[in-house]
Structures are given as structure tokens and as C-alpha cells.
């Protein structure tokens, strides 16, 4: 085993090794014990290679024992989900359906607070039309078609426009039937392109969701932290256009056994965006400027929202999804900055770039690669010059009424064109979804709150460097050096008092209003959208120029990164780009090297499955896991009520008191709620199904540890951990809290005097033996 292999992978199976001493049958002779250990270690080493960086397309997959069938894995909004029954039942994260819950709630019947259960299909709640579920039908390599007409001399907006036109032509041909949507995505930073064809399920219903106190146990403060005890789970159902349940060709059966420490896991999903092959200047711009500015803005907005939501049920209902989204971003960025400092991200980026430059210097194509670095630096400098302005504008676009106005004006412009000439996203078949989006925005709006958010933004605009202030913002809001909070508040209040765009009936009327009438409107936010359209168009043209430059530079740089890796005998994973990806790892606690763990560790009363290392095992090169890879019902009950964010409904306390772990585990201390793995992932991985070596569903990804956030920029298997919600938590809630017997039966659960089964297999009441790995040695 090479030194590099030990350094990257030994932590992942330390917990497994600790369990060997007690898991081996005492009747085995010492020779037999060593034989058994050798077999197990050999098996484990074959799996340990999975605990490494890589968000792979299925066609790039290494020789893994199993992977979920692609048709069972779904895009659920900006998250992932999976079919779990033959009747179109979909399991995803609770935090991925907050907008749906808010949309269907009222102050009197608030599903965010109470949760929801449909005891039969007739009582399921229809999701809004813009809430869709999709699964990928096919991916096609289209690099040659996308880059048709593009040469090394084509740069800037000319390059961008050529690629955009080629993409649009591919999309026009691809979307040849109702319910089909296509995308062209960059592959390896524009070195290649993929045409992705998705089937869209537009009729979706809510089946079950726990209350937010359970689904988001620990609140915003616990995001990106470990340990966690969140039932970040929800059930939806997909329907055909005729109202009958959709019957998928494939779905994932739930596992009858909880995952064991050291067990291989396989994750499938649609991870968002990673940026692992970037120059030092880009890392510096992100960590020194972009992220800190965002944190400052988020702090001020969250304070406004917190004040407004306190003791106000109506405001709370309207703004819970916004608060959760902003709070998640805030915690993410704070964690990213802290991890960047702790692990010296600037130095890591500098070392990566220096290694690339040294490889380039010895390559025959040195001039081409150095020109790509210069081109990328040029685009970065242009972006940095207006970075603070862009941050401000991004937050302004979060405001509902200005966003509604810009969308309505754009829709009126597009409606006068034939469908084939309309901009993507504004075709006639997409108008119902646009309507649902606008209505959803109006339902997440309150004058008093949004006006306060805007006042904070305008005060921040006054703090921008003079060259980055936006002239049309200064003019429209009558800003000047003597402007005060009071004078700005007066201006903002007058604007909102004069607008009717927060009214759903007015939105629906304006959606059918001709462009000529829209242009004569006196609504202040429509006036803003109309009067700033030309300047925003100039921004768009500038953005096209920058993106064209970046496309040119980054695609060549990625070619260099890939060739450098190939020269070292490595295969370079692509950055995540919201396409279907596979990753693999093992169940493992957060790890620390033996050199760092010099003092004895005190036993944590909430940790389980911590067993000593076999005395006769050679541990010289093995890192020792610190803490536990799982939380349990017992550890949840131990902290329940210890802080305001750790409150549980009475029904959960009652279920635990009456049933304990029920038939799902031997005791509350053996009922896994959340667990950690080393599988790769990032934002968008939320809801990704996690399967064991039998292809059985053991959990869903819903978060990562703080250290793992840095994997967006630099992956390190030593620190990277995803957090999964165990399906046993789902089963325990449905069986003992909700008594949802029909749903349990649909999931394959059965119970009789002899015990409980899943899909005909007995439920294992303790975590599977670590030396079993849910896999027969003969297999």
C-alpha cells in the first residue's frame, strides 16, 4: 500500500478496524481469527479505494459493486430525491420542499409548524405548477456541435454568442415532445459539452412532512455542524397528466439494516457547482472579498427578518423559506471562510497553481497554456473591478416586488413574439409555471418587511466605492451624500404604498396585459423595470463578453489540469455542474491522526458503536476516528429541551416513552438517526439517495460538516464528511409517531407477532456487523 494511499484512505475505515476485536466469534482459533481478519481487511481495502474524490458521470464509474438505477434518482427542484415505491412515492429532504409547505399553508393551518400526513391519496396536497420533479433520460456528447464555428481566435462576446446560438439550436431539436426539457451543460469547464434530456413531472403532491422542529431540529445554527439529529425527510408523489399515480420502472427498496462503521456507501444525485481547478487569484477574490461581503449583507438582512418574524405568525409564515435559505447561506459562508483559514486555502491554491505552471513550462504547448492563464486573469480583473456592485445587485434581485416587475415586463416583451423566437423560459407552455412563481413570490412578501430590507440595501449602496455605485439606483431612489436612514425610509415607504404588485389578482391581470399598456403603467416598480431595461441590457452584453473570455481561458486550463493529472497516473474528476453524478465512500466518523490524538479521549455518553481496537492488530499506519459516525434516538432525547432550538413535539416524546425504538432497533441507543460518510458531494447533493452494497436505500444526504464545505474548492478525504438522514428515522416516525400504516406498507414494511420485515426480509435490530458489510464474503 503506497504512502499516498494510506494518507488519503486509512481514516475512512478506522472505526471498522476498532470493531474487529469484538465482532469476531470467540470460538475461532487464533489462526482462524487471523485468516478471517485477513479476508475482511482485503475486502475492506477493495472498498477503501472508493473513499476518494470524485463526482462521476455513470459512464465514468469505476468497477463498483452497485449503483442506483438512474431512472430511480430524480431532480426535485434544486435538490435530489428518489423513487421509493411502485406507486411514484418520492423521498427527498424536508428543506427542499419549504416553498411547497409555505405555499399550501395558512396561519390557521401551518404545515411548517404542524407537519402534514395524507392518510390516503385523496388527501395529498397538490404542489404549485412551478414545483417540478425530473429524471434524466439521456446524456449526449455534443462538444463538436456546440463549438461549431469557434476557433482559437474567437473570443469574448463573439465566442459566447456562437456557443449560445449552437446550444439553442440543439435545445430546439431536443425538446420535441410535451413533458421533455433539455439542457446543454459544460463538461470539464467548457472543454466538452453534454446535452441532457430530462422528463418533467409537473403534477406532484405532498404526502408527508414532519414539523420544522423535527425536520430542522437544531435550526439554522446547527447547519453544517456535527452531531445532527434532523429528520430532514419528506415524501411526495408523482402523478401522470391524467391524475393516476406514475409507476416508475425502478425504485430503491429500503434497507432492513442500519449502516455499519466502515461500510461502503454509494451516493447518486445532482450536485450543484464545485470550483476545484481555479487559479490563486480567483480563490483570493472569493475568500477575501466576495464571501465576506455576502456575509455582511446576510447579517443585516437576517436581523431585519428576525425582528419582523418575532411574535408575528403571518410574517413568520411568509418569510420562513427566505429565512432558512439566507441562514443556510450565512452558515455556509462563515464555515467556508473559517475552514479556508484553518486549512490555508490560499496556500493550497497557490501550490496547485504552481504545480500546474511547472508542468506547463515543460510542455510543448506552453504558449497556449500561458495565454489561457493570461486570458483568465483578464476576466478576473474585470470582475473584481465591479465585484461589490454585483454583490449589491444580487441582493436587490432577492426583493420580491422589483423581481416581479422585471419578470412581468420581460413576459410582456416575449409574448409579442412567436414561440420559436422567444427567449428560453418564456415559451407559451412555460407561462403557467411563471404564473405560479410570481404568485409564490407574492405569498412570500410583506410591505413592512421588504421595505426594511430595501432600506438596509440602500444604506449599503451608499457605502459602495463611488465607482461601483449604480447610477440608475442613485437616481431612482434620489440618493445623495446627505441621505439618512429616515429620508431613505420615507422614499421607500412611498414607493411600496404606490405599488399593487403584491396583490395576486393584479399579477394575474398584468400577465395578460399588452406590452404597450405595461409601458404606460404608473406602478413604481414597473417604471423601475422599464426605465432601467436599457442599462441592464448593457450589463448583459458586458457579461456575455466576460463569459466568452472565461470560456476560452478555462477550457484550455482544464485541458492542462487533465493532462497534468494523466501524466501522474491520475484520473481527474470533473467539477460538479448539476448533472447526474455518482460518488462513493464509507461510513466514518470525523477523523484525527494518531499523532494528533496523543491524549486519551473521554467517552461521550451519546456516542455508540465505539469499540476498542483489537490489541493484536498493527495500527501504526491507521488514523483513529474521533467521536461517532452516527447519532441515535437516545442521543436525541438526551439533548431535547436543552435549548430553544432543541424542542420536540410531545408526540415524539410519547412515542419514545411507549415504544422506544420499537422493532427497528434493539434499543433507542441502537436506532440510527443521522450518520456520516466520506462520499463526495456539495450543494445540490441534498436529497441524494445513499445505498449499500446490496443497492438498498440506507439514507439521504442532507448536509455536510463545516470542514467539508471547503471541498467546493479543495477536496481532502481526511476532512470531508457528508451527513445523511437514516431511513430508519423515517420508518420510526411513520410507524410510532404518525401510525401511517398505509405508507409503511407501501414502503415494504410489515409487522406481525414474530417481528418486522422490509420487503420480506427481517429488520436487523442492531447495526449490521461491521465484518458483514451487508455482503456475503462469497459474493
Protein Blocks (a to p, Z undefined) as FASTA:
>chain_A
ZZklmmmmmmmmmmmmmmmmmmpcfkbcfklmmmmmmmmmmmmmmmmmmmccddddfklp
ccdfbdcdfklpccehjbccddfbfnopacddfklmmmmmmmmpcfklcfklnopadfbf
klpccddfklccdddfbdcdfklmmmgoiafklgcjllmmmmmmmmmmmmmmmmmcghia
cddddeehhlaccdddddddfbdcdfbdcdfklmmgoijmlgoiacdfddcbcddddddf
kopacddfbdcdddfbdcdehiacddddjdfbdcfbccfklmmmmmmmmmmmmmmmmmmm
mmmmmmmmgoplklmmmmmmmmmmmmmmmmmmmmmmmmmmmnommlmmmmmmmmmmmmmm
mpfklmmmmmmmmmmmmmmmmmmmmmmmmmmmmmmmmpmklmmmmmmmmmmmmmmpcfkl
pcehiafklmmmmmmmmmmmmmmgcfklmmmmmmmmmmmmmmpcfklpcfklmmmnopaf
klcfklmmmmmmmmmmmpcklpmklmmmmmmgcfklmmmpcbfklmmmmmmmmmmmmmmm
mmmmmmmmmmmmmmmmmmmmmmmmmmnopacddddehiacddddddddddddfklmmbcc
dddfkbghiacddfkbcfklpccdehjfbdcfklmmmmgopamklcccfklmmmmmmnmn
mjmbfbfklmcfbdcdfbdcdehjgopacddfkopafbdcfbdcfklmmmmmoccfklgc
cddddfklmmmmmmmmnopmklmmmnopacdfkbcceehiacdfbdcdfklnopafkZZ
